């Protein structure tokens, strides 16, 4: 719809839309500076799960903290955006 000028704007999650824009090789789009929404991501484990232990929860928390601290998602998005742009050519 954007490519056909049927809409003027798109409200979508930041990372998925960046991937989509790269994959579809869209040009001329402007991203607003401030997000209109920012939601946390939660990982849940059933109370009845054998994995729901103090040790496992601590390991998951440590891994999530490290992924966030090391900007793993930003790096993945940047690398894969370049790959999707190559594939769109």
Beta strands, then each sheet from edge to edge (+ up, - down):
end
